[in-house]
């Protein structure tokens, strides 16, 4: 940025009539002509209040245009405005090469470059094909498309979802599922679903894994054999879901064996190690 300059104006009145002690040099800022407008843009003052020396203006482009000049500011100097007028260029997006089965609507006169904000619509040229990707894209402010262009692929459907051990499909079954459809599974009583409860139809195949974690069963016979009983409640047979904990106690006058696991045990997919007392 250039600093503004001031012009020294010494008037005849100042020299002749004023006393030596009160003689003052008067300073007057020079005026610049009105700044030039640019096509598809405008300017605003960012330093100063009027078009005089030292005032700086900044140019910006209208929507749909990008600033192409490296310098977008001008400062009022004694000789006028510095720097060249900046230039704005229209934003355009290049039309990409598309899938051979993709039908594109919205192109103007087969132009390979379209303006900012312009939209293209897509569909496949056959009902046997499915559109993979967005149905609509638009030319963005950075000169790029809002999304990659879609492609067309086989319309692969899936049959009945596969059976899963100890689980059932929550929705009513259909004979055919479209690509991308998914079904939800629910584990049977006392069984716990592991991770994702869904399977998805993808390119004619069901993807996903359904696994139901088994509960643990503890009977009075097993507890009697190990000289233990439940720390809470009395049950002849008890179910514990995966990852649940069960607390035991040694029977009267019995104590936990040195090599026994602790009296609080966790169910791990149908397996629980019981403590032993003697």
ABEGO torsion letter per residue (X at the ends): XBBBBBBBBBBAAAAAABBAAABBBBBBBBBBBBBBBBBGBBBBBABEABBBBGBBBBBBBBBGBBBABABABBBBBAAEBBEBBBBBBBBBBBBBBBBAABBBBGBBGGBABBBBGBBBBBBBABAABBBBEBABBBBBAAGBBABBBBBBBBBBBBBBBBBBBGBBBABBBBABBBBGBBBBBBBBBGBBBBEBABBBBBGGBBBEBBBBBBBBBBBAAAAAAAGBBBABEBBABBBBBBGBBBBBBBBBGBBBBAABBBABBBBBGGBBBBBBBX
